[in-house]
Structure formats: C-alpha cells, structure tokens
C-alpha cells in the first residue's frame, strides 16, 4: 500500500474505531449509574414494605404488643384473623357486617362520582359557557380543603332530607353522597383532561352516521375513556372505603357501621386496653379489597393518570 493510500485509509479506520472506544469508555459509568439506580429502588422498596411487614408481625404475634421481636415472632399464629372474622368486635358489630356496609358505601361513592363526574367533565371539555374557567378554578380550591371542612354543611343539608322514617344523613346512601361530593373535584378534572385528548371528529362521525348526542357519548367517548374511568373508580372507592370521620359523625346505628369505624372503635383509651393483634389483623383484612381492585384495574390506571393531565 502506498503512503497516499495509507493516509486515506487512516481517517476511515479512525472513524470506525473512535465510536467503539467511546462506547467502551462509557460502559463503566453506565454500569455504575444502573447499579446506583437499582440500589436506590431496593432501598426505597424496603422502606415502603417494612411498615407492612411490621403490621403483619403484630397480627401474627399472640402477645398483643406493638413492638414484636422479629418479623416472624415466636408462637406466630392466625388466631387474630380468626377472631376478627368470627367474633363480634367494637360495639358488638361483626366484621363481615361492617365489610358489607363498606362495600356498599365505597361502591355507591364510585358509581355516583363516575356518573356525575363524567357528565360534568364532558360539559367542561366540549362546551364553552360563561363561568367555565371560574368553575374549574373552584374545583381546585375545593380540592385544597380538607374533608373535615365540609362536615358541617353536609351534616345540615343531608339531615334536611326526610322521607317518612328515612333520614338521608343517617343512611349509607347519604354517606355515599357525602363521599362522592368530596371526590368530585378530582374526578371532574381527571375526566375533563382525558376527554380533551379524544378528537371531536369521532363524535362528529358518529352523529353523521345517525347516532344521537347521548349515543355518541355512550358508544364512542366512554369506551375510549376506560383508563380515566378506571382511575376515577379506584380513587373514589378508596375515598369511600378508608374515611371514618364523616361516617362516625353521620351514623349512629351500629348495624350501619363501616370497617374504618369498627377499626377506630377497637382502640381503647389506654394502650393496654387495645388488642393490637386483632387491630392489625383487621387492618390487613381491610386492605385486601383495595389491592384486588387495583390489580383488576392496573392495566388502565397508568394511562389514565398520564393522559388525563395532558390538557387542562
């Protein structure tokens, strides 16, 4: 090879070799960053899971203590779970009865929030009317308020609804209405943001094909909005499932007590009066429906949370 050919070949060879050298130099730093990220995630997972393991250890420990010696205490048994599922607890209420009441309240909350939130979110997304922006800002302000701030007006308003011997405030239906009113600001914002991502052309095509506005909404918009409705159902269900302050204020009949009320009633004035193993066991039982619902809806939840915030 002549010197001229060698001079021409060297830049081409260098062009092939330099990216490989650069990649080789970057590999150690990339490996270290990946290891650091994995280590961070493992540590955060342990921090999150440790309280759960602690509660499980308390439920398995027959000594009714809040600080078990280990995550698998000596003499561990499932007696606490058997007691809370078969024996009457606070106010002589059975856990299964409170479980049914909680399912009715949380399910009613999800249904009301989904129906009202869908219609309101669709109106804010598709129509332009006076007070639209002020209404959306009002929802944000309402979200900033704690749930207890609406306790007094809800108590007064629901107490006014009487049909014979039926009083709305003292019923599970009234409790669902109260919870749904607290969940609606988030539901409307989430659904409105998701409806904004759906092209109006799809509705117009349905109208041209002969569908009415309601049919276009039910057959076109709602099937495309399943991720947003999954988020709505989950968050509304959780708000109705875990809240007890409003329930404790509204309900007076033990037969209508929910699981959070039953759990709060198990705590005595002094620590020695509380059966902590039973308390922990009921806490674990109470978390199961939420976990089941989450795993049923998880394939829609992530897209519903992300796309719902694309447009405001």
N, C-alpha and C positions, 0 to 999 in steps of 0.2 A: 504494500500500500504506500502510495506517495505521501509526502508531507502535506500536500494540499488536501488529499482525501482524508487524511487523519485529522486535519484541522476542521474539516466539515463534519466528520463523524463525532468529534468530541462534544460539541454543543447538543447534538441529538441524544447522545448517550447520557450526558449530564441531565437533560430534560427528563429522561426516563428514571434515572437514579434518585434525583433530588426529592420527588414526592414520596418515594419509598423510605428514604432516610428521614424525612419529616414525619411520616406516619410512625416510624419506629421510635422517634424521639417523643412523640405524643402519647404512645401507649402507656408508659408508666404513670403519667399524670392522670390519664383517663381511668386507669385501673384504680388508682388511689381515690379518685373522686367517686367512683362507683362503690368502692368499699366503704367510704365515708357515708355515702347516702344510705347504703344498706344498714350500716351500724346505727345511724340515726333513726331509721324506721324501726329497727328492732327495739331500740331503747324506748321509743315512743309507744310501741305496741305493748311492751311490758308495763309501762306506766299506766296505760289505759286499762289493761287486763288485770292488774294487781287488785284494785278495789273489788272487781267482780269475783276473783278468786278468794278474797277475804270474806265476802258475803257468803260464798258457798261454804267456806270453812266454818263460819259461825253457825250456818244451818245444820251442818253435819256434826258439830260438837254438842254432846249431850249435857255439858256443864253450864249452859246458858251464860256464857261470858262473851264480852265484846272484843277480847284480845286473845285469840287462840294461839297456842304454842307453835303451830305449824299449819301449813295449808291443808294437810291431811291429819287432823287432830286424832289423838288416841281414843279408841272406842267410837269412831265415827259411825253414824247410822242415819237412816232415813226416817226416824221416828217423828221428827219435827214436821216433815212433809205429810206424813200420815195424819198427824193431829190437826193440822190446819185444813186438810181436805175432808176430814170426817167429823171433827168436833166443833161445837159452837164456839165462836170467838168473842170479840168485844160486842157488848150489848146483846149477847145471846144470838148472834147472827151467824149463819152458816156461810162458809167461803163460797160454795157453789152458788148460793143465792145472790151474794154480792157480785160474783162473776157475771151472772146473767144480767143483773142490773147495769153493770159497767159496759157490757157488750151492747145493750140496748141504747144506753146514753151515747157511747162513742160512735156506734153505727148511725144513730139519728143525727149526731153532730156532723158526721161525714156527708150524709145524704143532704141535709139542709144546706151545708156550706157549698157542696158541689152544685146543687140546683140554683141557688141564689147567686153564687159566685160566677157560674157560667153565663147566666143571663146578663148580669151586671158587667162582667168583664167583656162580653161580646158587644154590649152597647157602648162602652168606653172605647173599644177598639175600632168599631166600624162607623160610628156616628159622630157628628160634630154638633154640639149643642151648647147653649150658654151654661157656664158653671162646670164645664168638663174638667178643666185644669184644676179649678178650686176643689172639685170633688176628689180628684186623685191625690192632691196635697192633703186633703182632710183625712184620707185613708192612712197616709204616712204618719200624720200627727196621732191618729188613733192607735197605730201600732206602737208608738213610743210610750203610750200609757200602760202602766201595769194592770193586770187583770183585776186587782182589788179596787181600782179606781172606778170601775163601772158597777161595783157591787150594789151600792145604794140605789141608783136609778133602776137597775134591773130588778131589784127586790120590790120596789114600789110598783113598777109597771106590770110585772108578772103577777103580783098579788091582786091587781085590779080585775084580772080575767077569772071570772067565776061562772061555771055552768052547773047549776044545781049544787051538789056537794063537791064538785070537782073544782079545785083551785090549781091554776097553771103553775104557780111558784112551787107548790109542794109536790109536784109530779115529776116523773122522769122526762116527760116531754118538755116541760118548762126548763129543766136543766139542760136539755139538748139545745133548746133555743138560745139560752144564755151562752153556752159554749160556742155555738155557731156564730153568734154575733161578735164574739171575741176573735174568731178565726177568719171572719170575712175580709178584713182589710188585706191580709196576706194573700188570701185566695183570689181576690179580685185582681190584685196587682200581678200575681203569677199568671193567671189565666189570660188577662189582658195582654201581657207581654208575649205570651205564646200565640194568641190569636193574631197579633201583629205580624208574625212570621209566616202566616198562611196567606198565599196570594188571593186577592179578591177575584181573580179570573176564574178560580174553581167554582165559586158561588155563582158567578155570572153565567158560567157554562151550565150549571145545574138549573138555573132559572130559565135559560133559553130552551133547555130540554123539557120544560114543563113543570118542574118542581116549584113548590111554593117556598117562601122565605123560611118557614119552620122546617120543611123537609130538607132544604139545603143545609140548615144548621145541624139537624139531627143526622143526616146521612153523609154529609161532606165534612163539616167542621169538626164535629165530635169524634168521629173515628180517627181523624188526623191529630187530634189533641189528646190522645190517650196518655202520653207521657206527662202532660201537665195535669191531667185528672188523677194520675197515679200519685203525684206529689201532693195534690190537694187532699186526696183521700187519706194518705198517710199522716200528714201534719194535722189534719182535722181530727182524725181518730186519736192521735197522740194527745192533743189538747183536751179532748173529752175523756180520755182514759186515765190520765195521771193527775188531773186537777181535783183538789178536795176542799179548798177554801170556800168557793161558791156553793158546792154541794153541802158542806157542813152548815152553811148559813141558811140554805133554802129548805133542806129536807129535815123532817122531824120524825118520820115514821121509820123505825129500824128495818122494816121489811123492804124499804127502798134504798137502803144504804149501798154505796158503791165500794169497790175494793180499796181505793185510796182512803175513804172514810173508815173502813174496817181496819186498815193498816195503822192509821193515826190513832184509832181507839185502843190499839194494843199497847201503846206506850203509856206507862204509868207515871205518876208524879215523880217517883224516885226510880233510879236505875234498877234497884233491887226488885222492884215490882214488875218489871218487864221480862217476859220470856223471850230473850233475844234470839234463841234458835228458831222459835216459831215466827218471830218477826222477820228474820232473814229468809226463812223458807217461803213465807207468803210473798215477800218481795220478789223472789225468784219466780214463783208461780205467776205473779202479776206481770212480769216482763215477757213471758212466753208468747202471748198473743201479738204483741208488738213485733217480736222477732219473726214470727210466722208471716205476718202481713208484710213486713219489709222484704223478706225473701220472695214472696209472691209477686211483689211489685218492683223488685230491684232493677229489672231489665229496662223499665221505663223511667225510673226515678232520675238517673243521671242526666239523660237528655232533656227531661222536663225541667230540671233545675237550671241547666245551662241555656237552653233556647228561650226559656221564659224571661231571661234578663237581657235578651239581645236588643229589644226595642223598649223604650219606656214611654 
